[in-house]
Amino acid sequence: MSSSSVLFGSLAIFILCNIPISVSLGLSSALTLLYVGMPVTAVPSIMQATVQKFSLLTIPLFVLAGVIMDKGGISRLLINMANSFIGPVHGSLGYVAVLTAMFFAAISGSGTATVAAIGSILIPSMIRQGYDPGYTSALSAISGSLGTVIPPSITLLIYGMITGESISNLFLAGIIPGIVFGGCLCVSVFLQSRKYGWKSAEARPDIKARLKSIKDAFWGLMSPVIVLGGIYSGFFTPTEAASVAVIYSFIVGAFIYRELTFGKLIETLFETAKTTGIILLIIMNAGIFAWVLTHEGIAADLTEMALALTQDKYVMLLLINVIFLIAGCVMDNTSALYILVPILMPIAQALGIDMIHLGVVIILNLSIGQVTPPVGPNLYVAADIGRVSFENICRKMAPLLMMSIVSLLLVTFVPWFSLALVK
């Protein structure tokens, strides 16, 4: 029996036994090390080396900044601003859900956080105005996935750490695909709202009301401008930008909007610690898995097998899409990246696929994975807020998933969407 059979076979067994995937990765790696005769005492050292990177400090800082902005009232003000401009057109609140998620994604860096922040306000409002509860919840769930694509994306950060690609370039590359993704969701909203007659009952706000909404949301809107502008101009590194985001979001929430109370700040710190702890646990165990893949030559063997199947990079990109869409159904984003990217990276390099473009394609796949069962974390959050059954939200997700696949194929086969701003 080969080491690869032990590694992947034991991983599948552990997952089927309902052991958390972060733990399964570590257990299967340790078992493989025992099988090949290496001491498992190496495991703690590998785990420590995996997380002992200065760049990883960016993750808890961006998580903290996003949670502070949510607790500080920014999501409500962004929704009010978007609604004041769209007015009483068919599907207006649906467009507001998508556009506000795009704005908030540029603050939070997390898909699930975006769903919780935007959905808790918009889902009840849309249901009261006659929108279908299942579709409303599904729309909020998939709109939250924009937080995985639009920078500063934590998933893009992790991809950059694995591959060594520039975080700044990856952030730039995610902007246009994020807009394409959001635009395709708006097309679905347009078709569904015309079909079912969903229309806002509110009158179109006047110019004065619109200007007031911009003024109220101004400080929240400045957060992505300061953070991303600092990164792209070279004034900040991504880690420094994350620190600036925390300080800025605290000042805005506590002293300008005055919604960040001491009690909310304590909640924010606990929520950040919990989220960061889960991510780092996955990274540590996935780091062992990636090390075993490389040390035992499994990644090289799989590269040879893949290149024997096809030498066409677009066929390979299509296969990568299929692999990551399936992976997104059964595992979280961080685990999928640490398991699959070390395998696919040499294949992509051999076929001349740009690694920045590949990263955006992979992250777009994983953003869709956030709304595909059985994992689909965004689905559970949105279903809970909308008080709809999991089966109902999955059924209503179908038209939105179709438009998401359209955006995925556009970004996959037209590299310009990913590379225009980078180059």
N, C-alpha and C positions, 0 to 999 in steps of 0.2 A: 504494500500500500504506500502511495506517495505522500509526501508532506502536504501537498495541496489537497488531497482527498481528506486527510485528517482535519486540516484547517477549515475547509468549506463544509465538510460533512458534519463536524461537531458544531459549527456555527448554526447550521440549519436545524440540528436536533435541539440545541439550546433555545433557539427562537420558537420552535414548535412547542417546547415545554413551557412557553410563556415567561421565560426569563427575560428581563429587560435587555434590550439590544446592547446597551452600553456595557453591561456585565457579560453578556454573551461574547462580545468581541474579545474581552480580556481573557475569559475562560478558554475559548477556542485557541487563542494564541499561546497561552500557557501550556495547554495540552499538546500543541504541535511542538513546542520547545522540548517538552519531555520526550515526545516520540522520536525526535531527531538526536536526543542525547545531550541537549544543552541544559544547564542548570536554570531553574526557574527563579533563582536569586537575581537573575539579570532583569526580571520584570520591573521591580521598583525603580531601578536606575533608568530604564527606558521611559517609564511613566513620568518620572521627574524631568528627564531631558525634553520630553514632548511639550510640557507646559512651562518649562523654564525659559520662556522667550518674552522679551520686552514687548514685542508687537501684540501679544495676547492681552496685554493690559487694555487695549482698545475695546475689547468686547464688553467687560463690565462697565466701562465708562459710557459707551454709547447706550447700553441697556439702561443705565441710571439716568442719563439725559432724557431718553424717551419716556421713561416712567414719570419723571418729574414734570415734563411738559404735559403729560396726560392729566396728572393730578392737579396741575396748575391751571387747568381750564382751557388750554389751547385748542383741544379738539372741538369743543362747543363753539368757539369763536370762528374757527375755520369753516364749520358747517354753516353758520349764520352768513358768513361772507359769500360762500359758494351759492347758497340758496337765494341771496339777494340779487345775484346776477342772472341766474338761470330763469327764475320766474315761473309762472303757471303754465308751462308747456307740458305736453305728454311725456310722462316719465321723468319729470323734473327732479324729484327726490332720488331717483336712480342715478341720474347724472351727478347729483350732489354727492352721493355715496362714493362714486368712483373718483371724482375730482378731489374730494376731501381726503380720501385714502391716499391718493398720490402725494398730496401736500404733507400729510402726517407721516407717510413712509419716509420722506426726506428728513424727518426729525427723529423717528423712533428706531429705524433700522431693523425692525422686527415685524414679521407678518402677523403673528398672533396678537401682539400688542396693538397693532393697528385695528384689527377686528374688534377687540375689546373696547378700545377708545371710541371708535366711530360707530360701531354697531349698537352700543348701549344707548346712544342718543337717537340714531336714525331709524333703527328697526322698529321701535314702538311708534315713531312718528309716521313711517310709511304704512304700517298696518292700520293705524287710525284713519288714514286717508284712502283706504280701500285697496292698497296693494296686496297681492297674494302673500301670506305669511311665509310660505315655503320659499318662493322665489326671492322675497326680500332678504331672508336669512342667508340664502345661497349667494346672493349678490354681495352682501356684506362680507361673507366668508372669502370669496374669491377676490374681492377688491382689496382685502387685507393682504393677500398674497403679493400685492405690488410692493410691500415692504421688504420682500425678499430680493427684488430686482432693482428698485430705485435706490441709489446711494443716499446716505451711508448704510449699506447692507451688511449685516453681520455675516451672512452666508458668503458674500463676495470676499469679505475679509478672510474668512477661513480658507476659501479656495486660493487666495493669494498667498497665504502662509504655507499651504501644502505645495504649491507649484513654484513659489519664489517670484511670481509675477508682481509687477508694480501695483500696489493698492490704489494709487491715484489713477492709473490708467484703467483699472477695472471699474472704479467708480464712474469715470467718464464714459466707459463703454456701456454702463447700465442705463444711462439716461434715456437715450432714444428708444431702445427696446422696451423700457418701462412705459414710455408714452404710447408706443404701438400697442402694447398689452392693454393699457387703459382705454385706448381708442376702440379696440375690438370689443371690449366689454360694453362701451357706450352704444355700439351698433346693436348688440343684443338687447340692451335696455330699450332702444328706439323701436325695434321690431316687436318686442313683447308688450310695451306700453301702448303702441298703436293697435295691436291685436285686441287687448283687453280694456282699452280706454282709461288707463291710469293717468290721472292728471291732477296736479296740485290744485287745492281749493283756494289758495291764497292769491291775492292780487299782486301784480308786478310792483315791486318797491320803486319809489322815485329815486332820483339822483342823490338826494340828500341822505336817504337811508342807505344807499349803496356806499357812499363815501364814508358814512359812519361805520359800516361793517368792515371796511378796509382799515380804518383807523383803529378799531377795536382789535383786529387780528394782526395789526402791523408787527408787533414785537414777536409774535409767534412765527410770522412769515420770514422774519429776518434771521431766524435760527439756521435754516439750511443755507441761506445766502452767506452768512458768516463762516459756518463750518466748511461747506463745500468750496466756497470762494477762497478760503484760506488754504485749503489743500491744493486746489488747482493752480493757484498763483505761486505756490511754493513757499508761502509764508508759514504754514504749519505742516508738520508731518501728520499722518492720520491719528497717531496717538495723542499728539499735542492738540489736534482739533477736537478729539473726543473730550479732553480735559476742559477745553474752552466751552464745549457744548454743555457740560455739566454746570460750570459756573454761570454761564449765560442763562440756562433754563431755570436755575435756582433763583437768580435775580429777578427774572421775568415773573415766575410763579409766585414768589414770596413778596416782592416789593412793588411790582407794576400791576399785575392782575390781582394780587393779594388773595389767592385761592389756595395757596400751598401752606396750610396750617402745620403746626408741630405734629399733630396726630397723623396727617397725611404724609408728612416727611418720614415718620417712623414706618408707616406702611410701605412707602417707596423703598426704603433701605432693605426691609425684609423681602419684598418682591424681587428686588435686584439681586440680593444674595442668593435667593432660591433659584432664579433663572441662570445666574452665572455658575452656580455650583453644578447644576445639571449639565450645562454646556461643557465645563471643564472636565467633569467625570467622563463624558463621552469622548472628549479629545484625548484624555490619558489612555483609555482603553483602546480607542481607535488607533492611537499612535503605536501601540504594541503590535496591533494587527498589521499596520502598514510596514513596520520594521520587519516582521516575519515574512511578509510578501516579498520584500526586497532581498533579505538575507538568504532565503531559501531558493531564490531564482524563480519564484512562481510568477512574478510580474513579467519577467523576460519570456518565459514559456508561453504565457497567455498572449503576449505581443506577437510572437511568431505564429501562433494559431490564428489570430485575428487577421494578420497580413496575408496569410495563406488563403483566407476567404475572399478578400477583395483588396484591390489597390486603388479603388476610386474613393476619394476623400468625402464626396457627397453621399455615397452609399454608406460609408462609415459613420458620417454624421447622423444619418437616418437611423442606423443601428444604435448609436449612442442615445438618440432620443427615446427609442423603444426601451433600452436598458434603464434609463433614468426615470422614465414614466412608471415603469413597473417597480423600480426601487422606491420611488416616492409613495407608492401605495402601502409599503410594508415597513419602512424605516424613516427615521428623522433625517433632516438635511445634513447635519454634521456627520452622522455615521455613514450616510451614503457617499459623502465626499471623501472621507478617509479610507473607505473600502475600495471605491471604484476609480477615483482619480489617479492613484499611483499605478493602476493597471492600464488605464486608458491614455495617460500622458505620453508614454513612449510610442504608442500606436499613432496618436495624433501627430507627434513630431515627425515620425517616419513618413507620414502622408502629407506633410506640409500644411497641416491645419494650424492656423494662428491660435496660440494658447489663450489670448485675451478673448477672441471670438468664441473659442470652445468654452471658456468659463461662463460667458453670458448665456450661451445655449444651455449649459448644464444647470445654471441657477434658474433659468426660465422653466426648465423641466421640473425642478424641485419646487418652484412656486406653485405649479399646477398640482404637484404631489401633496401640497398642504390642504387640498380640498378633494382628495380622492380617498375613499375608504380602503382598508379598515383603519389606517392611522389618521390621516386628515385632521390634524389638530384644530384647524380653523373651523371645520364643520361642527365640531362639538361645542366650541365657544359660541358660534352664531346660533346653533340650534337651541342652546340653553337660553340665550338672550331673547330669541324670537318665540320661545316656548312651542317649538314644533318638533315632531318626531324625527329621529335620524333618517328613517326611510323617506319621509316627505322631503327633507332638504336635499337628499341624494337624488331623488327624481327631478326636482326643480333645477338641479345643477346642470342637467344635460345641455340645454342651449348655450349656457355660459362656457361649459367645457369645450364645445364645438368652436366657439370664437377664440378661446384660449389656444387651441391647437392651431388655428389659422395664424395667430400671432407668432406662435412657436415656429411654424414652417417658414414664415416670412423672415424671421430673424436667422433661422438656420441656413437658408439657401441664399440670403442676400446679406453677405458679411458687412456691407456698408453700414447697416443699422448699428452694428456693434463697434465698428472701427472708424467711422467718420470723424467723431470728436477726438479720438485718440491720435489720429494721423493729421 
